[in-house]
């Protein structure tokens, strides 16, 4: 089987452009055009139609692309299994995670992984969880890391760490004096209803953190006063430290608050505590080589070594 042929078609589908696909494949545009013409003649029907400068898959093209993805994924799994058998540990590992997590995880995980597996090439995709899920299903990623839940049944997840979503108040906010200590909680607990008049800095609506906070607000039956929506949690924490408004973060990042002097104050919220699961995800039925399993364990070790800082009231 000519796997190169499948790779060329997937590149055309991904870029929807002969020019961009040719650049990725290190081919000339005329050579890739001739390849597509020969292939379409061979299968007896067009695989793409043109809409302006875009290539749009036909029905036959969609089926070709779907099967090509499956075949190349099986080929990759076969190669990985063969390498594991002879303990060569050569290959490629494609991982996906959010930009925020990549900043805190990769500097600690990648050096150790590369020392152990110097012949495994790492490719990193930084994007939102919805994109990473789709990339896993298409076979474009081997592993992804994000907060649950997942939307796709084709994905298997392994919980790496249970995390708490915590409320941040500006330094010296007088409401902190009303917080309560509760058994089993690392942070003092604050009734979310008490801050309904406060200004909030929240994440964008497509981010998991925002989706969780929106459910919290719904449970407490109030609409927050959102003065800013921003993607970067680091920025929202810094703004809270500057007294601009309240925000939320995961307890895994609470240790970073000590960089701000004075630091924001952390509180548990929700009827009990607001817990989420951070997980490793991969495609159902996919073969994970030893080095992929080790990468998961390195991430687990890094996340569970981190300890949240205590908050005072």
N, C-alpha and C positions, 0 to 999 in steps of 0.2 A: 504494500500500500504506500502511496506517495503522501507522506505526512506533510511535506512542504506545500502541496496543493491545498490541503485543509488550512494550514497556517495562513496562506495568502488570502483565502476567502474570508477568514475571520478578521484579518487586518482590514480588508475592504469594508466589511460590515461595521467594524468598530469605528473607523474614521469616516465612513460614508464619502470617501474621496480617494480617487486613484493617486493623486499627487501625494497626500499625506501618508497613505498606506505604503506607497513606493519608498518614501523617505524612511519609514520605520523598518522596511524590509531590505533596505540598501539596494534597491533596484531602480532602474530608470523608469520613468512613467510609460514610455512606449512599450518596454518589455512587460510591464504588469498589465497593460491594456491588451497586448497580444495573448498573454496567458489567459485572461478572462474570456477573450473571444474564443480561444481554442476550447476552453472548458465548457462554455455554453454550447458550442457546436457539438461537443462530445455528449453532453447530457440531453441535447435536443430541445432546449428551451432556455430563455433568459433567466439568469439568477438575480439580476438587478435591473431596475429601470432608473432613468435619470429624471430628477426634479430640480431644475436649475443646475447648480453645481454639486448637488447631493446625489449619492447612490442610494436608492431605496430597494431593499430586498423584495423580490416577488414572492408569491406563495411557495414556489419551488425553492427559492433562495432561502426563505425562512427555515424550511425543512432541512436543507443542506447545512445551514449554519448550526441548527440544533444538533444534528447528528455529528457534525465536525467537532463541536465542543465535547460531546460525549466520548468520541473516539480518541481525541487528544488527551482527555482526562484519563481514560483507561490506559493509554500508552505511558503517560507520566507515572501512574500508579505501578504499572508493570516494571518500569525502569527502577523506581524506588525500591520495590520488593527485591529485584535482582541485586541491587547495590547492597541492600541490607544483608542478603544471604552471604555475600562475600565480604561484608563489613568494610566496604570501600569508603562509605560516607562521603560520596561526591554527589552533588546535585544542586538544586535551586529551591529555595523556600520563599514563598510569596506571602507576606503577612500584611494585615490591614488593621489600623487602629485610628482613633481620633487624633487630631493635632495636639490637643491638650495632653492626652495620655502619652503620646510619643515623646513629648518633652520630658516627662517625668520617668518614663520607663526605659527608653532605648539607651540612654547613656550608661545605665547600670546593667542592662541585659546583653546588649550586643557585644561588648568587648569579651565577656566571659564565654558567650556562645561561639564567637569566632576563634578564640583560643582552643576550644574543644573541637570545633569542626572547621578547620581552615579551608577546606575544599568545598564548602557549601556556600553558594552565592545567595545573599539575602536581598530581596526586593521589598520595599516598604511602600504601602499605599496609605496615605493619610486622608481620611474622609469621614463623613457622618455614618452612623450605624446602618441606616437604610441603604446607602450606597454599598457598604461593605457586605451586607447580606446578599444583595443582588450579584455582586462580584463573586461571592462564594458559590452561588447557585450556577453561575455561568462557567465555573471552573477557572476564573481568572485569579483567584486567591486560594491558598492552601489553608491558611489560618486567619481568623480575625478575632479581635478582642473588643467587646463592648458590653454595655449594661443590658440586662434582660428587661422585658421579654423580647423574643424574636418573633417576627411575623411569618417566617417561611418554614413550612413543614419539612423541607428538604435539608434542614440544618440541624446538626447535633450540637448541644452545648454542654460544657463542663464548668460548673461554678468554681471560680478561683478564689473569690473573696466576697464576703458579705459586708456591705458598706452602709454607713448611715448618712442620710441627707440631713445636714444641719443648717440652722438659721444663723446668719451673721448679723449682729447689730454693731453700729459704730462704737468706737471706744467711748467709755464713760456715759453711754446711754443710760438714763436713770431707770428704765424699765428692767434692767438686769437685776435690780434689787428684789423684784417680785418672782424671780425664777426659783424653782424648787429642786431639791435633790431627790432622785428616785432610785430605788434599789436596781442594780443591774445596768444603770445608764452611766456612761462615761461623762456625759455633759449634763449640766443643769437643764431641767425641762421648763419650757415657756409655752403658755397657751397662745397659739397662733392668733386667736381672736383679739388678743391684746395689742397686736401690731397692725390692725386693719387700717388705721389712719396713717401709718408710716409710709413714706415713699419707698418703692422697690426698684432694684436693678435686677432684671431677669434675663435669662437666656432666650434665644430665638425659639419660636413655637415648634420647630422641627427637631429640637434637641431633646434628648431623653430627660435631662434635668428639668427642663421647662415643663415637660409633660407630667412629671411627678408633682411638681409644685402646683400646677394647675389643678390636679386632683385634690391636693391638700386644701387649696382655696375653696374648691367646690364643697368639700366635706365641712368646711367651716362657714359655708354660705355667705361669702363676701367676695367682691371683686377688688383686687389690689390696686393701689395707686401706682401704676407702672410709669416711672419717669424716664426709663431707658431700657431698651432691649439690646443685648450685646452677646456675641457668640463666645468671646474669650472669658472664661471664668477667672483667670488671673486678673484681668482688668476689673471685673465686678468686685473681686475681693479688695483690690487696691482702692477702688472708689468708696467701698464701705469703710475702709481704714481712714479715708479722708473725710468721712462724715457725710458723704453724698446721699446715702440711702441704705436700706437693708438689702441683703442678697442671700443666696444659698450656695453651698458647696458640699462636696463629699468629705467625710472625715479623713480620708486618705490624704487630702490636701491641707488639713488643718495645721500640720507641722510647718507649712509654708507661711502661715500667718505671723510667725515670730519675726519675719523679715520686716514687718511693719511696726513702727514704734510711734505712738501706742498701737497695739494690735486690735483688730475687731474681736468681738466676743462671740463665742459659739454656744448654741443651745439646741437641745433635742426638741423636736416639734412633732405634732401628730397626736392621735389619741393614746398611742403608746410611744414608739419611736418609728421613724420612717426609714425602713431598711430596703436596700436594693442589692441585687447580685451582679457582680462583674464576672464575665465568663469568657472562656475560650470557645470559639465556634469553628466548625468545619462541616463540609458537605457529608450528608448521610451516605454511608457505604464507601467513603473515600479511604484509601490506605494512607496512614500516616507513618512515614519512616521514623526511625529512632531519633533522628535529630529534630524532627518536628515535635515529637513528644517531649524531648528535652527542653525545647524552647518554651513549651507550655509550663514546664516545671520551673524554669528560670523566672518566668513572669510571676508564677505563684509565689516563689520564694521572695522575690523583690517586694511584692505587694504586701505579703504577710509579715515581712521584716519591719516595714514602716509602722510606726506607732503614732496615733493621734496625740496631740498635746492636750493637756488639761486646760479647762476654762475656769476662771474664778468668777464669783458673783458677789 
